[in-house]
Amino acid sequence: MVTPEPQPYFPPPSASISSYQRHCSLVWSFLQQTPKAMEVEVKLRLPDAAAHQKLTDLLSPFHTQTLFQENIFFEGSNSELSSNLAILRLRFYDVNRRCVLSLKAKLVISDGVSRVLELEEPFDPVLGRVCVAEPWRLTAVDSSDILKRVREEYSVGGGQGFVCLGGFRNVRGVYKWKGLKIEVDESIYDFGTCYELECESSNPDRDKQVLENLLEENGIRFRYSEVSKFAIFRSGKLPE
């Protein structure tokens, strides 16, 4: 699948910060009351583009949307986040249409089921592009609950504060099938492409079996995902 190449846009920082704070002040006040949530997902790795195409063709009658995502990651200048198994990410949708800031911690993947503590907040995409170009500006955003947590819980703020690690693009097909929301990902790294099926679930053992049956009955090879997309990105190589 060929995806459009995102064209980053970096507007004047002062105007974007002002707009961001006005637009999101009510959202932040709500999110400050929100505890960390556990995200549980079934994750099944597809071996190649052929398996990805076969699955998306099979699910095409149940397709609801396709999302073009760009994932950019940040770290503390002294590796404060990675040393505490935490991940800070900005995700852009359709270049600059929408942006979400997320903080993940204590990720565990076992037998194709991922469990991770996750917080998410809407983030102004214009300001997001500014922070990608100048990561230190994240320290100036004092209205974000997530960034407050990062500064207070992980002590990010010394040295350069934040550094940008870069990231990868993802094309996500979303399907509603038998009561499940299935996401089929094509993750495009500088060093290659990975394919994966994801499904958020409150009963992962049951839903994993349903998804395994779907793949096996249609001759689609798969295996349990063993590492996250972020771990693949940081390793610089595709999983074997």
Buried (B, 14 or more C-beta within 10 A) or exposed (E): EEEEEBEEEEEEBEEBBEBBBEEBEEBBEEBEEEEBEEBBBBBBBBEEEEBBBBBBEBBEEBBEEBBBBBBBBBBBBBEBBBEEEBBBBBBBBBBBEBBBBBBBBEBEBEEBBBBBBBBBBBBBBBBBBBBBEBBBBBBEBEBBBBBBBBBEEBEBBEEEBBBBBEBBBBBBBBBEBEEBEBBBBBBBBEEEBBBBBBBBBEEBEEBBEBBBEBBEEEEBEBEBBEBBBBEBBBEEEEEE
